[in-house]
Amino acid sequence: MLGQMTLLTVIFIGGMVYYLGVRPILESTPATDGDPLLLTGSEVVRTLSRFIQDSRSGGDVAPLEASPLLRQVRERNPRFRYYLRIDDREFGSGADSYYRKMQLDEITRLRRRSAYPDLCTQVGNALDGDDGQGSVSYIDCNGQLNYYEYSGLQHPLDLDASLARYYPQWVWSGSRGLVLAGAGMFLIFTLIVMINVVMIRRITAVTKSFDPKNLERKLPEKGLPSEVVPLVKAVNEMISKVDEAQKRRDFFLSTAAHEMRTPLTVLRTRLEMLGDGPVKDKLVGDVGRLTSLANQLLKLMSINSDRRLDTLVDLVAACRKVIAERELLAEVRGIALQLESAVPTQRIVGDAGLIEVAIANLVDNAISFSPDGGRVVLALDGDGRLSVRDFGPGIPEENLSTLFEPFAKFPPNRNGHGLGLAIVKAVAVLHGAGIRADNAAGGGAVFTLHFEHVD
């Protein structure tokens, strides 16, 4: 709609430019033909006509004697004289005017007694005598008399005869109504465009504020252009369908994971009753991995649900707790867990349990990639930035963008289900924290969580 309105406006403006700008220049010829005397006469006529128009408008009008043009003409032409008549008002020298010589006064009296006062009478004549050139214009219409004359013009003024000097007045006097109509249409178009842009921006702002995990909000359908309403309704219907499908998926995953835990527990109990052997150990390991998968799915689904984050959590204490729980596992492989904190405490608003889960997943991931006898460093600065670094082989560049996707594993044959980093990302999103993975200088990988800390 806006594009169509813009196209129509461009066509309209182009037509006006041609009609007011190009066409007059192509079709017109200067009335003076370059004659300085005719050009001076045209300026005199323009001055007298403008005085009549201004007098008719009822505003304050400067006397003709104060006109700089008429003063210059009079200085160069001693015989120059003019006479104007606006109804019964007279201006200039009328003692020996052509108004009486041509008996135009008689015509005026006859018209006043005419049975058809709406008829118009117009007389125009050029004067060319011994005393110089001149002109007469008589217009009596609808009971209004406009008359002017001038004579005695022998010596021209030094005037610019270029079209640029007369063009603005020419366009304004001949196309004033069209110019004002075009300006009005352009103003209306601008207002319509601005109103629609504001409405569309409002819809855009609402759309950007949508939470993919909570699609109960809809785009506003009131106060919109009728052309946009069907599109907005279609988008709202699509949002409803996506929300319904997402709820069904979440329900299925959470229910499936929950229902898997009981039979897996029963199966593991029965396997433990079997005699020892490699087959039993393999089956118990497989059941353990399935149980871990179910627990991770439940954890991931619980993070995606609505939670209120209104508790102050100390990141330093959370890191120390995670390190203490994993020190024995790390010592078996000779891996040292180190905490380097720039502050004694670092408080954020969040869920302590989920933050500890996220840190633990990063630490477990770092331990699994660290070589025996290596170390894992947890670093915390004063701006809420927590990094976990290992000194393993690092991450291929092509895998950096997909590390945090569910079930994405690197390398593909690695133990696990590819949900650990997805859980870390879900915790970060829930807390409004930034998360990224990089290859560290000197080898290894570094994962960084950036929380909004409380001063």
Secondary structure, DSSP 8 states (H G I E B T S, - for coil): -HHHHHHHHHHHHHHHHIIIIIHHHHH---TTTT-HHHHHHHHHHHHHHHHHHHHHHTS----GGG-HHHHHHHHH-TT-EEEEEETTEEEE--TT-HHHHTTHHHHHHHHHT-S-TT--EEEEEEEEETTEEEEEEEEEETTEEEEEEEEEE-S-------HHHHHHHHHHHHHHHHHHHHHHHHHHHHHHHHHHHHHHHHHHHHHHT-BTTB-------TTS-TTTHHHHHHHHHHHHHHHHHHHHHHHHHHHHHHHHHHHHHHHHHHHHTS--SHHHHHHHHHHHHHHHHHHHHHHHHHHHS-----EEEEHHHHHHHHHHHHHHHHHHTT-EEEEEESSS--EEEE-HHHHHHHHHHHHHHHHHHS-TT-EEEEEE-TTSEEEEE--SS---GGGGGGTTSTT--SSTTSSS-S-HHHHHHHHHHHTT-EEEEEE-TTSSEEEEEE--B--
